[in-house]
C-alpha cells in the first residue's frame, strides 16, 4: 500500500502550488492525446489545482478533473472557470465504466497504489482509450546548480529509473510508448523559494527543518556563479510522457 501522507499535504499550499509549479508543454500533451478526436473525453486524474487540466482544455478537449484533496479542488475551481473538480482518487473514480477516451496524470502517478489504480483506470477507459502519465523532470545536466538545489531541498522526484517504474500498466493495457520534450520555466529568486514551499518534503517538515532549507537555498542563490545577482532564473526541464492503449 502507498502512504498518502505526503501526497495529501499539498492542499495547504494550493494557491502557491498553482502559482509556482510549471505547466506542461502543449506538444507533450498533444502527443499524449495523439489519435483522439477533438471531442474526446479526457480525465485529468489527480488533477491538483488544474495545471494540466487547463492545457488539455486549451487544446479543445472536454476534460473532467478528479482530485482527492479538497484544498486542491477548491483552488482548481477558482483558477479554472467553468469546471468543477470531482472528488476521487486513482483507486476510486466517480465516473461510469468506459466513459473516458483518455486518462492523463500530471506529476502524480508515483503516489498511486498501482494495481488497484491500473484496474480502476482501465474500468473508466473505453477500449482503445489512452492512459498517459506525464512528468516535468528537472534537467540537472543543463544546470549544475540544480543538483545542489535538489540536495538542499530533498527533491526526490528526479528518479533516474523512471522508465523502469512505468514499464507497464498491467494486463488491461498494451505496451508503453515514451516521448521526451524540452521545457523550461522562469522564476524570480522569491518565486523559486515559493516553489520549494509547495514541495511535499518542505510541507511535511518541522519548522526548524523548513527554516534550514530556506537558509541553504538563500545561500546557494548568493554564492553560485550562475545565480548571483540574477533577477530571473531559468529552470530547465525534460517533460516525459508515457502512453499506453487500453486493450
N, C-alpha and C positions, 0 to 999 in steps of 0.2 A: 504493500500500500504506500501511497505517496503522502508525505507530511505537507499539508497545505498551509501551515502557519505562515511561512514567508509569502506564499502565493496570494494570500488574502490580506497582506499587510499594506497593499498599495492604496486602498481606498482612503486612508488617512491623508494621503498626499495627491489625491486625484487631480486637483486643479493644476498643481505643478507638473504632474506626470503628463498631462495633456499639453502643457506649455513647452516643456523642455525635451521630451522624448522625440527622437527622429521619426519622421514619416517614412513611407516606403516609396521607392521609385515606381512611376507608372508602368515602365516597361517590365518590371518584375511581376507586377500584379496582372498585366496583360498576358504574360507568359503562363502564369498560374491558371488563368481562365481561358487559355487558347482553345479554340474549337467550340466554345459555347456561344449560343445566340445572345443578342443584346438583351433579351428579356429573361435570360437565365436567372433562376432564383438562387441567390448566394447567401450563405450563412457565414457571418463573422463570429467564430466561436472563441470564447474568452476575449471578447471584444474590447475590454478595458474601457477607455474613455472615447473610443471610436476613431482612433487614428487611422487604422486600416479601413474601417467602415467608410470613412469619407473618401478615401482613394477609390474604393470599389464603386461608390455612388457617382463619383466624378467621371467614371468610365461609362456610366449609363446603365449599370445593372441594378435591379432592385435587390436590396440587402436587408437581412434580418440580423441584428446584433444580439448575441446571447452572452451573458456575463454573470458570474456568481456573486461578485462583490457589490453591495448596494451603493457604496460611495462612488465606485467607478460608473455604475449605471446612471446615477444621478448626474454625474459630470457629462456623460455621453449625451444625456437628454438635453443638457444645457447647450453643449457645443455643436450638436448635430440636429438642427431644427427639422421637424417633420418625421423624426424617427423616435421610437421608444424602445429602449433595450429590454429584452426579455430576461427574466431571472432563470438561470440554468447553468449547468456545468457540462464538461466534456463527457461525463459519465451519465448525465441525465438531462436531455434537452427537451423543452416543452414544445416539440414540433412533431407533426404526423410522419408516419412511415413514407419514405420515398418522396418527400416534399421539396427537396433541395437538389439543384443541379451541381452545386459546388459548396464545399465547406472549406473556408480558409481559416488559418490560425496565425496571428502575428505575435511572435515573441513569447509564446506561452506553452507550446507543445511539451516542453520538458517538465511542466508541472502536472501533466496528465497521468492518471493511473492507466497505463497503456492498454491492457487487454480489454477492460470494460469500455474504455473510451473508443477504441477501434470498432467494437461491436455497435456502440451507440451511433457513431458517425456513419457506419455502413447502413444502419437502420434508417437514418434520416435521408441518406442519398438515394437517388434513383439509380437504376442500373446504368452504368456508363458514366456516372457523375464523377466529379473530381474532388479529391482531398489534397490540400496543399498547405503544409506549414511553411512559414516564412520567417527568416531571422535577419535582422541587421546585426552584423558582426563587426566589431571594431577592427580596423585593418592596422594591426600593430607593426606590421612590416613597413607601412608607409609613413609612420610617425613614431620614432623611437620613444618619445616621451609618454606615449600611451601605454607602453609596457610598465613603466613606473606608476602611472596612474592606476592601472589595473591592480597592481600590488598594494598600493596605498588604500584604495577603496574596496579591496576584496571583490573585484569584478570577475566573477567566475564563469560568466556565460559565454566566453570565447573558447568553447570546448574544441580542441583540435581534432577530436574524434566525432564531430557532429555527423559526418557521413555514416559512421558505424551506428550511432544512436538511432538514426532514422532510416536504417537499411530496408525496412519493410513495415507494413501496417496491418499485417495479419492476413488470414486466408481469404477474406472478402475483397481484397484489393490486388490489383496487378502489380507489376514491377514499378519501382520508384525511379523517376527521372529527376535529374538535378540540373539547375541552372544558377549562374552567378552573375551579379550585376554590380558595377561600381556605384557608390553612393557617397554623399557627404552631408554634413550639417555644419552650420556656422553658429558659434556661440560666443558671447562675451565671457570674460572670466567669472562674473557673477552668475551668468546662466549655466556655465559649466558646473559650478558648485551647486546650483539649484537642481541640475540634472542628477548629480550624485545623491542628492537628498531624496530622490524618488526611487533609489535602488533598494532592493529588499534587505541587503545587509545593513545599510545605514538605518533604515526604518525600524529594524528589529534590534539594533544595537543599544547599549546603555548610553545615557547622556555623556558619560565620560568617553566612551569609545567614539561616539559621534564627534565630539569636540576634537579628539585626536586625529580623526580622518580630516576634518576641516583644516586643522593646523598644518598637516602634512601636505594637503593639496595647495594651500596658500604658499607654502614654502617651495613647492615644485614650480608654481607659477612665477615665483620671484627669482628663481635661480637657473631654470633650464634655458639654455640659449635660444631654443625655438619658441619660447613662451614669454620671455621677459619683455615687458612693455607692449605686448600685443593687446589691442583693443578688441580684435576679432580672432577667434581661434577656430581653425578648420579641423573637424574630426572626420577622418576618412573611414568609410565602412565598406564592407562587402555584403551585399544582400544576397542571401542564399534561399532558393526556393526548391522545395521537394514536392513532386507532383505524382500522384498515382490515381488510376481509374478504378471505380467500383465495378467489380465483376458482374 
